[in-house]
Amino acid sequence: MKKKILFLIVAFTLIASGCASIVSGSKQRVSVTTTPANAKVLINGNYVGATPLVTYLKRSEKTHSITIELEGYKPYNTTLKRKLNGWVFGNIIFGGLIGVIIDASTGAMYRVSENELLIGLENNVSLKKTKEGIYVAVVMEANENWEKIGTLTKN
């Protein structure tokens, strides 16, 4: 009799739990790394830290807007979207309708499109070395606080 009750409890637990909820959970780990490091990361407009960092994003949200900023570099913007999590198909075999409902309500039936962002930030300076060993920096937008120290002329 005890074995029957134990079997029923285990069977009910499997049926009442969504497969994707068990395997994946409602949040996904996403790492953000930039070159150079120490860039400011904003997710959906909220500051979450400086790179490199690891954050956990809700799988249920349709999109996550990512902005990366570092003084002297162009801001980087991207959007991570949710996609269907393959584990949700385990509910057809193990969880049935109840499992699908649980996965849908927790957001576990989705996954975030990327779990790692590796970003090389671009700056506004192009640096070139001449034959004479002089480094020349070309900028598209000059800062008004810069001081002019000379002018190069062609011989």
C-alpha positions in Angstrom: 0.0 0.0 0.0 2.8 2.4 0.9 4.5 1.7 -2.5 1.2 2.6 -4.3 0.9 5.9 -2.5 4.6 6.7 -3.1 4.1 5.9 -6.8 1.0 8.1 -7.1 2.8 11.0 -5.4 5.8 10.7 -7.8 3.4 10.3 -10.8 1.4 13.3 -9.8 4.5 15.4 -9.3 5.7 14.6 -12.8 2.3 15.4 -14.3 1.8 18.6 -12.3 5.2 20.0 -13.2 6.1 21.5 -16.6 9.1 19.9 -18.2 10.6 23.2 -19.3 10.0 24.6 -15.8 12.0 21.8 -14.2 14.8 21.8 -16.7 15.2 25.6 -17.5 13.4 27.7 -14.9 11.7 31.0 -15.5 15.0 33.0 -15.9 17.9 32.6 -18.2 21.6 33.4 -17.5 23.1 35.9 -19.9 26.7 37.1 -19.8 27.9 40.4 -21.3 31.5 41.0 -22.1 33.0 44.0 -23.9 36.3 45.1 -25.2 37.3 47.3 -23.5 35.8 46.3 -20.2 34.0 48.4 -17.6 31.2 49.5 -20.0 27.8 50.5 -18.5 25.0 48.0 -19.3 21.4 49.0 -19.4 18.6 46.4 -19.8 15.2 47.9 -20.7 16.6 51.3 -19.7 17.7 50.1 -16.2 21.4 50.1 -15.2 22.4 46.5 -14.2 26.2 46.9 -13.9 29.5 47.2 -15.7 31.1 44.6 -18.0 32.0 41.9 -17.7 28.8 40.8 -16.0 26.3 38.0 -15.7 22.6 38.8 -15.3 19.4 36.7 -15.3 16.6 37.7 -17.8 13.0 36.7 -17.5 12.1 34.2 -20.2 8.5 35.4 -20.3 9.3 38.9 -21.6 9.0 39.2 -25.4 12.1 41.4 -25.8 15.0 42.7 -23.7 16.5 46.0 -25.0 20.3 46.1 -24.3 22.3 49.3 -24.4 26.1 49.4 -23.7 27.8 52.7 -23.1 31.4 53.7 -22.4 32.8 57.2 -22.6 34.7 57.8 -25.8 33.0 54.9 -27.6 29.9 54.6 -29.7 26.9 53.2 -27.8 26.0 49.6 -28.7 22.3 48.7 -28.9 20.7 45.3 -29.5 17.4 43.5 -28.7 17.2 40.0 -27.4 14.0 38.2 -28.3 12.2 35.2 -26.8 12.0 32.0 -28.7 10.3 28.7 -28.0 12.2 26.4 -25.6 12.6 22.9 -26.9 12.0 21.4 -23.5 8.3 22.4 -23.7 7.8 19.5 -26.1 8.7 17.1 -23.2 5.2 18.0 -21.8 3.6 16.1 -24.7 5.1 12.9 -23.2 5.4 13.7 -19.5 3.3 16.7 -18.4 0.4 16.9 -20.7 -1.9 19.9 -20.7 -1.1 20.7 -17.0 2.6 20.8 -17.8 2.1 23.2 -20.8 0.0 25.5 -18.6 2.7 25.6 -15.9 5.4 26.3 -18.5 3.4 29.0 -20.1 2.6 30.7 -16.8 6.2 30.7 -15.5 7.6 31.7 -18.9 9.7 28.5 -19.0 8.3 27.6 -22.4 10.5 30.3 -23.9 14.3 31.0 -24.1 16.1 34.2 -24.6 17.7 34.3 -28.1 21.2 34.8 -26.9 23.0 33.6 -23.7 26.3 35.4 -24.3 27.1 38.8 -25.8 30.7 39.5 -26.8 31.0 43.1 -28.0 33.9 45.0 -29.4 33.1 48.7 -28.8 33.9 51.1 -31.6 35.5 54.5 -30.8 35.6 57.6 -33.0 39.4 57.5 -33.4 41.3 55.9 -36.3 45.0 55.5 -35.5 47.7 55.1 -38.2 51.5 55.0 -38.1 53.4 56.8 -40.9 56.6 55.6 -42.5 58.4 58.1 -40.3 57.1 56.5 -37.2 54.6 59.2 -36.4 51.2 58.1 -35.1 48.3 60.0 -36.7 44.9 60.0 -35.0 41.8 60.9 -37.1 38.5 61.7 -35.4 35.2 62.2 -37.0 33.9 64.4 -34.1 36.3 66.7 -32.4 35.9 67.6 -28.7 35.7 71.3 -28.1 37.9 70.9 -25.0 40.8 69.5 -27.0 43.9 71.7 -27.6 45.5 71.8 -31.0 49.2 71.2 -30.7 50.2 71.2 -34.4 49.4 70.6 -38.0 50.8 68.0 -40.4 51.8 69.1 -43.9 52.8 67.0 -46.8 56.3 67.7 -48.3 
